[in-house]
Amino acid sequence: MCFESVLGQTVFGNEGCTGTSVSLAPGFAPLVNQLSDLERQAGCRIDTSQPVLNLPDLAIRQRMEELPVPSPEGGYNCIGWRGPPITLFAARSVQSLPLGRIEPGDFVGMWETPWADWSYIVTHAQSGGPLKTGGWMQGGWDPNEFCAEQAG
């Protein structure tokens, strides 16, 4: 797919694109409809003529093979991860590119809609600190067991 907007070209590029009129692979129409509904509910107004998209995890999302979908219910933060180190991936597959790890003591945020047994996670080394890493994590966790504190 080729992006026509300045924003699409800046964020994703057009290297190797095949055209602007493409068909979705089977099964993706429900996801596109869900995203469109979320945009309408949130009153999204993105100026696609600008070359900037202000997302704190944009660099991570540009490396993703499967993008997360915002959760309409919001999310939560795990303050002080007490679980084991966990690898975060670029897609919902342990065969995909590893993007980083949740480490003990990290501040872990989950604000996107989980898919099956996978959740999109971002981490910070400290509260309010810069983004450390992010990606898809397989399996869930009990916040009471793995978080020193919770918020959200």
C-alpha positions in Angstrom: 0.0 0.0 0.0 1.2 3.5 -0.8 0.4 6.4 1.6 -0.9 9.6 -0.1 -0.8 11.8 3.0 2.3 13.6 4.3 1.8 11.9 7.7 1.5 8.4 6.3 4.6 8.9 4.2 6.6 10.3 7.1 5.5 7.7 9.7 5.5 4.6 7.5 7.2 5.5 4.3 6.4 4.4 0.8 9.4 2.2 0.0 8.2 -0.8 -2.0 4.6 0.2 -2.0 2.2 -1.2 -4.6 -0.6 1.3 -5.0 -3.2 3.3 -3.1 -6.2 1.1 -3.9 -5.6 -2.2 -2.1 -7.9 -4.9 -0.8 -7.8 -6.1 2.8 -6.8 -9.7 3.5 -9.8 -11.8 4.6 -10.6 -11.3 8.3 -9.3 -7.7 8.6 -12.5 -5.9 7.8 -13.9 -6.3 11.4 -10.6 -4.8 12.8 -10.8 -1.8 10.4 -14.5 -1.3 11.4 -13.5 -1.5 15.1 -10.8 1.1 14.6 -13.1 3.4 12.7 -15.7 3.1 15.5 -13.1 3.9 18.1 -11.9 7.0 16.1 -15.5 8.3 15.9 -16.1 7.7 19.6 -12.9 9.5 20.6 -13.6 12.3 18.2 -10.2 11.8 16.5 -9.1 14.6 14.4 -5.6 14.0 13.0 -4.2 16.5 10.5 -2.6 14.1 8.0 -1.0 17.1 6.1 1.5 17.4 9.0 4.7 15.3 9.2 4.4 14.5 12.9 2.4 12.0 14.9 2.7 12.6 18.6 2.8 9.1 20.2 5.2 8.4 22.9 5.7 4.8 21.6 5.9 5.8 17.9 9.4 4.3 17.4 8.2 1.0 18.8 5.0 1.0 16.7 7.1 1.6 13.6 8.9 -1.7 14.3 5.7 -3.6 15.0 4.4 -6.4 12.7 0.9 -6.2 14.3 -0.3 -2.9 15.7 -2.3 -2.8 18.9 -5.8 -1.3 19.1 -6.7 1.3 21.8 -8.9 -0.1 24.6 -12.2 1.8 24.9 -12.2 0.9 28.6 -8.8 2.4 29.3 -6.0 0.5 30.9 -3.8 0.3 34.0 -0.2 0.6 35.2 1.8 -2.0 37.1 4.1 0.0 39.4 7.2 -2.0 40.2 7.1 -5.3 38.3 7.9 -8.2 40.6 7.6 -10.9 38.0 10.3 -12.6 36.0 11.8 -10.9 32.9 9.5 -11.3 29.9 10.3 -10.8 26.3 8.1 -8.4 24.3 7.6 -9.2 20.6 6.7 -7.2 17.4 3.7 -9.5 16.7 1.5 -12.0 18.6 4.0 -14.7 18.0 7.2 -15.9 19.8 8.6 -16.3 16.3 8.4 -12.5 15.6 11.1 -10.0 16.3 11.9 -9.5 20.0 11.6 -5.7 20.8 12.6 -5.7 24.5 11.9 -7.1 27.9 9.9 -6.3 31.0 12.5 -6.4 33.9 12.0 -6.5 37.6 11.2 -3.0 39.0 9.8 -1.7 35.7 6.7 0.4 35.5 4.4 -1.5 33.0 1.5 0.0 31.2 -1.3 -1.8 29.4 -3.7 0.6 27.6 -4.5 -1.4 24.4 -7.1 -4.1 23.8 -5.7 -7.6 24.5 -6.0 -10.1 21.6 -6.5 -13.7 22.7 -3.6 -14.6 25.0 -1.5 -11.5 24.0 -1.3 -7.9 25.4 0.5 -4.9 24.1 2.8 -3.5 26.9 5.0 -0.5 27.3 7.6 -0.1 30.1 9.3 2.7 31.8 12.3 2.4 34.2 10.6 4.8 36.6 7.3 6.6 37.1 7.0 9.4 34.6 10.4 8.5 33.1 11.1 8.0 29.4 9.7 5.1 27.6 12.0 2.1 27.8 10.4 -0.5 25.5 7.2 -2.1 24.4 5.7 -4.9 22.4 3.4 -7.9 22.6 3.5 -10.1 25.7 2.1 -13.6 25.7 -0.1 -14.6 28.6 -1.6 -12.7 31.4 -0.5 -12.0 34.9 -2.1 -11.4 38.3 -1.4 -7.8 39.2 -1.7 -8.7 42.9 1.2 -11.1 42.5 3.4 -9.3 40.0 2.9 -5.6 40.8 4.2 -3.8 43.9 1.3 -1.3 43.3 -1.4 -0.7 40.6 -2.9 2.4 39.1 -5.5 3.0 36.4 
